[in-house]
Amino acid sequence: MSTIQKFKLVFFAPAPNTRAILDHLFRKYPKELGKIGHYEQCAFVSRGTGQYKPLEEAQPAIGTPGELVFIEEDRVELLVIDQGEKIQLRNAVQELKKVHPYEEVAYDIYRLEGL
């Protein structure tokens, strides 16, 4: 028997792509992502500047290999409700990678503890 677990998924996206990524994720997983009580599509989005330097073998969506890139990005935080086997969490991350424009998606996962 599985126990419901909650995680926070945090990812970084180019600012112009954030809305489309969130819309896609919420449409694909309406019961698992961004649902808090009687509210849905909940997320926290904060703006900042990201930087990276693609290596020569990289195929960056934005930028040129060997050159440092500074880009306006959003940090997005949303709740993932998992049924206990991390299947919903894995599905959410796989879907994020499919819809995200970057070759390598930067993301963090935090397990949430309830009291």
C-alpha positions in Angstrom: 0.0 0.0 0.0 1.4 3.3 -1.1 1.4 6.5 1.0 0.9 9.9 -0.7 4.1 11.9 -0.7 4.6 15.6 -1.6 7.6 17.1 -3.3 8.5 20.5 -4.5 9.8 20.6 -8.0 12.0 23.7 -8.8 13.2 24.4 -12.3 14.7 27.3 -14.2 13.5 28.4 -17.6 14.0 31.2 -20.1 11.5 33.9 -19.1 9.7 33.8 -22.5 9.1 30.0 -22.2 7.8 29.8 -18.6 4.1 30.3 -19.3 4.1 27.6 -22.1 6.0 25.1 -19.9 3.6 25.6 -16.9 0.5 25.5 -19.1 1.7 22.2 -20.7 2.6 20.6 -17.3 -0.7 21.6 -15.7 -2.7 20.4 -18.7 -0.9 17.0 -18.7 -1.0 16.4 -14.9 -3.8 18.5 -13.4 -4.2 16.3 -10.3 -0.5 15.8 -9.6 1.1 19.2 -10.2 0.3 22.5 -8.5 -2.7 21.4 -6.6 -3.0 22.8 -3.0 -6.3 22.0 -1.3 -9.1 23.6 -3.3 -6.7 25.4 -5.6 -5.0 24.3 -8.8 -2.2 25.5 -11.1 -0.4 26.9 -8.1 3.2 27.9 -8.7 5.7 30.5 -7.5 7.7 32.2 -10.2 10.6 34.6 -9.5 12.8 36.3 -12.1 16.6 36.4 -12.2 19.6 36.2 -14.4 21.0 32.8 -15.2 24.4 32.2 -16.8 26.1 29.3 -18.5 28.9 28.6 -21.0 28.2 25.8 -23.4 31.1 23.5 -24.1 32.2 22.8 -27.7 30.1 19.6 -27.9 26.9 21.3 -26.7 24.0 22.2 -28.9 22.5 25.1 -26.9 19.0 26.4 -27.6 20.3 29.9 -26.7 24.0 30.9 -27.1 27.1 29.7 -28.8 29.5 27.0 -27.7 32.5 28.5 -25.9 30.8 31.8 -25.1 29.4 32.8 -21.7 25.6 33.5 -21.9 23.6 35.7 -19.5 19.8 35.2 -19.8 16.7 36.3 -18.0 15.3 33.2 -16.4 12.5 32.3 -14.1 12.8 30.1 -11.1 9.6 28.1 -10.9 8.4 26.2 -7.8 5.4 23.8 -7.8 4.0 21.0 -5.7 4.0 17.4 -7.0 1.6 15.0 -5.3 3.0 11.5 -5.7 1.1 8.2 -4.8 4.2 6.8 -3.0 6.3 5.1 -5.7 7.7 8.4 -7.2 6.0 7.5 -10.5 4.1 10.8 -10.7 7.3 12.7 -9.7 9.3 10.8 -12.4 6.6 11.5 -15.0 6.6 15.2 -14.2 10.4 15.5 -14.6 10.3 13.5 -17.9 7.5 15.8 -19.2 9.4 18.9 -18.1 12.5 17.7 -20.0 10.3 17.1 -23.2 8.7 20.5 -23.2 11.7 22.6 -21.9 13.8 24.4 -24.6 17.2 23.7 -23.0 19.3 20.7 -23.9 20.1 20.2 -20.2 17.3 21.2 -17.8 18.3 22.6 -14.4 15.9 21.3 -11.7 15.8 20.4 -8.0 13.5 18.2 -6.1 12.7 18.6 -2.4 10.7 16.1 -0.3 8.1 17.9 1.8 7.4 16.6 5.3 3.9 17.1 6.8 3.2 17.7 10.4 
